[in-house]
Amino acid sequence: MPIAAATTLLTAATHGSGLAATVHTLAQAATVALIVTVSIGFYLLTCLIWPFGKCRRCKGAGKFKYPLGKAYRHCGKCQGSGLRVRIGRHVINHIRATRGAGTKSTSKSK
C-alpha cells in the first residue's frame, strides 16, 4: 500500500492538481492586480506633480514653420504654449469637481 500512495502523490505533484493550479493562478491574479494598482497610483501621483505634457501635434515647440519661407505660426491645438493637460490630470480634476459638488449644500439655512 505505501507504494500506491507514493505513486499517487508523485503523479499529483508532477501533473498538477486542480487545487494547486487554482491557488497558483489566484496568487498570480493578485500580484497582477497589485502591480496595476501601484502603477496607476504612481501615474496619478506624477500627474499631481507634473500636470502638463508636451503637445503631441507640435512636439512641445508651440509653433510650426510655414512650408514656404522662414515664418512660423502658433500651434492650433495648444495655442502656442507647447503643453497639454495629461489624461491622469483630467481624471484628478473630474474627481475633485465631483467631490466638491457633492459637499456643497444648495439649500439656504437660516
Backbone bond lengths (Angstrom), bond angles and torsions (degrees), N, CA, C in turn:
res aa  C-N    CA-C-N  psi(-1)  N-CA   C-N-CA  omega(-1)  CA-C   N-CA-C  phi
1 M - - - 1.440 - - 1.529 112.73 -
2 P 1.301 121.86 -36.02 1.457 120.32 -179.92 1.525 112.22 -63.00
3 I 1.314 119.31 -29.72 1.458 121.48 -179.54 1.526 109.95 -69.35
4 A 1.319 117.89 -40.22 1.461 121.05 179.80 1.530 110.70 -66.42
5 A 1.314 117.75 -39.72 1.462 121.05 179.49 1.531 110.64 -66.44
6 A 1.319 115.62 -41.07 1.465 119.53 179.49 1.533 110.27 -66.21
7 T 1.327 116.64 -37.53 1.458 119.78 178.62 1.525 110.69 -66.34
8 T 1.315 118.19 -38.92 1.461 122.20 178.64 1.522 110.82 -64.36
9 L 1.330 116.47 -44.11 1.459 119.90 179.16 1.524 111.22 -65.90
10 L 1.322 116.46 -40.01 1.450 120.34 179.82 1.530 110.50 -64.92
11 T 1.317 116.83 -40.80 1.458 120.99 178.97 1.532 110.14 -65.70
12 A 1.322 117.73 -43.02 1.460 121.04 179.66 1.525 110.93 -65.43
13 A 1.318 116.80 -36.56 1.463 119.87 -178.46 1.523 111.57 -72.73
14 T 1.319 117.55 -37.26 1.457 119.47 -176.69 1.525 112.15 -82.74
15 H 1.309 117.95 -34.18 1.463 120.38 -177.77 1.514 112.37 -96.66
16 G 1.285 117.88 -8.58 1.461 122.23 177.17 1.512 111.76 79.87
17 S 1.290 115.61 134.42 1.459 119.91 175.98 1.518 108.24 -97.96
18 G 1.300 116.94 161.90 1.453 121.47 -177.94 1.513 112.39 -63.74
19 L 1.326 118.54 -37.62 1.455 122.31 -179.03 1.528 110.93 -67.70
20 A 1.310 117.17 -45.20 1.463 120.17 -179.05 1.530 110.71 -65.46
21 A 1.308 117.17 -37.55 1.458 120.19 179.03 1.525 110.23 -68.28
22 T 1.319 118.36 -37.04 1.451 122.17 178.87 1.522 110.63 -66.25
23 V 1.315 116.74 -44.02 1.463 120.43 179.04 1.521 109.87 -63.65
24 H 1.306 116.48 -40.25 1.455 120.47 -179.69 1.526 110.57 -64.33
25 T 1.311 119.06 -43.02 1.456 120.99 -179.27 1.528 111.04 -71.96
26 L 1.336 118.95 -31.68 1.457 120.89 176.04 1.524 110.45 -67.15
27 A 1.309 116.14 -38.70 1.460 119.79 177.36 1.530 110.40 -65.90
28 Q 1.315 116.71 -39.86 1.459 119.90 177.63 1.526 110.90 -65.27
29 A 1.323 116.91 -41.59 1.461 120.92 179.37 1.530 110.81 -64.65
30 A 1.324 116.99 -40.34 1.461 120.57 177.70 1.522 110.85 -65.11
31 T 1.316 117.08 -38.86 1.458 121.08 178.72 1.522 110.75 -65.84
32 V 1.313 116.47 -44.25 1.472 120.25 178.59 1.525 110.23 -63.68
33 A 1.327 117.31 -42.18 1.469 120.73 178.91 1.525 110.89 -62.76
34 L 1.316 117.24 -39.52 1.459 120.85 177.95 1.522 111.44 -65.79
35 I 1.319 117.10 -43.37 1.462 120.91 179.23 1.521 110.72 -63.50
36 V 1.335 117.58 -42.99 1.468 121.43 179.32 1.529 110.25 -64.35
37 T 1.329 117.83 -42.99 1.455 121.57 179.99 1.523 111.40 -63.42
38 V 1.317 117.10 -44.60 1.468 120.88 178.68 1.527 110.31 -64.63
39 S 1.322 117.34 -40.55 1.470 120.74 179.54 1.522 111.48 -63.62
40 I 1.318 117.28 -43.94 1.467 120.81 178.70 1.525 110.23 -65.22
41 G 1.323 117.09 -41.63 1.463 120.43 177.36 1.518 112.08 -61.78
42 F 1.324 116.65 -42.37 1.460 120.83 178.30 1.527 110.85 -64.91
43 Y 1.329 117.34 -41.29 1.465 120.93 178.56 1.524 110.81 -62.85
44 L 1.330 117.63 -44.22 1.462 120.40 179.58 1.526 111.29 -66.09
45 L 1.330 117.26 -34.51 1.458 120.49 176.15 1.525 110.61 -65.07
46 T 1.325 117.16 -42.56 1.462 119.13 177.91 1.530 111.00 -67.25
47 C 1.324 117.28 -30.48 1.463 119.70 176.66 1.533 111.42 -70.31
48 L 1.332 117.44 -27.95 1.458 120.01 174.18 1.525 110.66 -69.53
49 I 1.322 116.69 -39.67 1.465 121.19 -177.37 1.524 110.99 -78.43
50 W 1.325 117.17 -46.50 1.466 122.71 -179.13 1.533 109.10 -121.28
51 P 1.343 118.04 87.28 1.467 119.70 -174.13 1.532 114.76 -74.58
52 F 1.314 117.86 -15.22 1.458 120.30 -176.00 1.513 111.72 -112.31
53 G 1.325 115.14 148.36 1.457 122.80 173.57 1.520 108.47 -124.61
54 K 1.312 115.83 176.70 1.466 119.95 178.09 1.522 109.95 -70.18
55 C 1.328 115.47 144.98 1.457 120.73 173.55 1.525 107.73 -64.91
56 R 1.306 116.00 134.32 1.466 119.35 -176.63 1.523 112.40 -76.90
57 R 1.307 117.15 -25.58 1.458 119.32 -177.23 1.531 111.46 -77.45
58 C 1.337 116.88 -47.54 1.471 119.86 -177.49 1.525 112.32 -100.30
59 K 1.338 117.30 1.49 1.470 123.94 179.18 1.524 112.23 59.55
60 G 1.334 117.04 33.71 1.453 122.37 175.63 1.511 115.09 87.42
61 A 1.309 119.32 -2.12 1.456 121.18 -178.80 1.529 111.47 -77.37
62 G 1.316 117.93 -32.07 1.460 121.82 -179.30 1.510 113.87 83.17
63 K 1.312 116.94 -1.25 1.463 119.83 -178.52 1.519 110.58 -149.71
64 F 1.318 114.46 160.29 1.457 122.97 175.88 1.518 108.54 -123.89
65 K 1.295 116.04 146.93 1.459 120.42 175.47 1.525 108.14 -87.80
66 Y 1.330 116.13 135.84 1.456 120.09 175.88 1.528 109.39 -64.09
67 P 1.319 117.57 146.59 1.465 119.62 -179.00 1.525 112.92 -61.05
68 L 1.314 117.60 -36.05 1.465 121.60 179.67 1.524 108.86 -112.53
69 G 1.282 117.33 117.27 1.454 120.37 177.32 1.514 112.66 104.59
70 K 1.336 114.45 -171.38 1.453 121.09 -176.11 1.529 112.50 -109.46
71 A 1.303 118.04 7.70 1.457 121.85 -176.92 1.533 110.69 -78.27
72 Y 1.327 114.45 155.60 1.456 121.45 178.00 1.525 109.24 -120.64
73 R 1.312 115.70 157.98 1.462 121.50 172.97 1.520 107.97 -132.63
74 H 1.314 116.02 155.72 1.459 120.65 -179.87 1.524 110.63 -73.90
75 C 1.310 115.34 148.33 1.464 121.48 176.20 1.526 108.21 -68.72
76 G 1.317 116.78 131.15 1.452 121.42 -179.48 1.518 113.44 -74.42
77 K 1.309 117.03 -24.77 1.463 120.39 -177.24 1.533 111.80 -76.41
78 C 1.330 116.83 -42.93 1.465 120.64 -177.66 1.529 112.44 -106.28
79 Q 1.322 118.62 4.20 1.465 125.16 -178.67 1.531 111.83 56.03
80 G 1.319 115.93 33.30 1.457 120.94 174.84 1.516 115.58 87.19
81 S 1.313 118.72 0.20 1.465 119.70 -178.73 1.529 112.00 -81.32
82 G 1.326 117.36 -28.01 1.459 121.21 -177.83 1.509 113.12 81.96
83 L 1.339 116.80 6.23 1.461 121.39 -176.46 1.522 111.35 -120.13
84 R 1.307 115.14 157.35 1.464 122.47 173.14 1.522 107.82 -139.92
85 V 1.313 117.20 155.46 1.456 121.78 176.70 1.521 107.71 -82.35
86 R 1.324 116.60 129.49 1.461 120.99 -178.14 1.524 110.43 -70.65
87 I 1.318 116.92 155.77 1.466 122.56 -177.24 1.530 110.77 -61.27
88 G 1.308 117.18 -41.21 1.459 120.67 179.01 1.511 112.30 -62.24
89 R 1.322 116.94 -34.54 1.465 120.27 178.33 1.520 110.46 -70.45
90 H 1.340 117.83 -34.84 1.469 120.52 173.76 1.523 109.77 -60.22
91 V 1.328 117.25 -41.74 1.473 121.82 178.94 1.523 110.16 -63.40
92 I 1.331 117.13 -45.78 1.466 121.43 179.51 1.524 110.30 -61.89
93 N 1.318 117.66 -44.20 1.463 121.36 179.01 1.526 111.42 -62.23
94 H 1.323 117.04 -39.52 1.468 120.98 178.69 1.532 110.48 -65.60
95 I 1.327 116.76 -43.19 1.471 120.23 179.31 1.527 110.08 -63.28
96 R 1.316 117.16 -43.15 1.472 120.53 179.29 1.523 111.04 -63.96
97 A 1.328 117.87 -42.01 1.463 120.70 179.99 1.520 111.23 -66.22
98 T 1.311 116.77 -40.50 1.463 120.64 179.43 1.524 110.70 -66.40
99 R 1.313 116.26 -43.54 1.465 120.81 179.46 1.521 110.23 -66.30
100 G 1.321 117.04 -41.13 1.465 120.54 179.33 1.514 112.16 -66.02
101 A 1.312 117.48 -36.96 1.458 121.25 179.00 1.529 110.60 -70.46
102 G 1.324 116.51 -30.07 1.466 119.75 -178.89 1.513 112.88 -78.05
103 T 1.331 118.91 -23.91 1.458 120.82 -177.86 1.513 112.36 -93.18
104 K 1.328 118.25 -14.04 1.460 119.83 -179.38 1.529 109.94 -84.91
105 S 1.275 116.13 135.22 1.463 121.00 179.25 1.525 109.73 -90.93
106 T 1.311 116.41 135.31 1.456 120.83 178.93 1.513 112.87 -95.71
107 S 1.322 117.14 -14.03 1.465 119.44 179.37 1.525 109.55 -89.00
108 K 1.331 114.40 147.75 1.462 119.70 179.26 1.501 109.00 -91.69
109 S 1.313 116.08 126.63 1.464 119.51 177.59 1.524 109.32 -99.07
110 K 1.319 115.74 148.00 1.471 120.94 -177.96 1.482 111.22 -101.13
